Amino acid sequence: MEIWKYPINREPGTVHSVPADHCFLSVGLQHGEPQLWLLVDDDVDGTEPGSFVNIQLGMIGTGQSVRGENVADSRFLGTIIDDPHRRVWHIFAKGVKFARQ
């Protein structure tokens, strides 16, 4: 197993291809940029069908409208406090696993 990091873009609907065998660890800032960390199977064979799945990430700032953002069928991952920019971001995702399956 390894820990992999994925950037969370401020554009809605960012999609990442991740190993199907993954588990959510955390969200946070690294060098001022929002990131997602997953525990993944490092023996994944990218040539096998179904070895990777797509996850969709979204960020919504405190006070921003969620209209037009499809968070109803998303899972809340956490809140990132960006002190230097005085922003608070709430991270949502579709397709992220919370326990190894």
Number of C-alpha atoms within 10 A of each C-alpha: 11 11 14 16 14 14 17 23 15 15 10 16 18 16 16 15 12 20 23 20 21 24 19 17 16 14 21 19 14 10 6 11 12 20 18 20 16 22 19 19 18 13 10 15 12 11 8 8 8 11 15 18 16 15 18 17 26 24 25 19 16 12 9 8 9 13 7 7 12 14 17 9 9 16 16 15 20 15 18 18 15 15 9 7 8 7 12 16 20 16 24 23 22 19 14 21 17 13 11 12 8
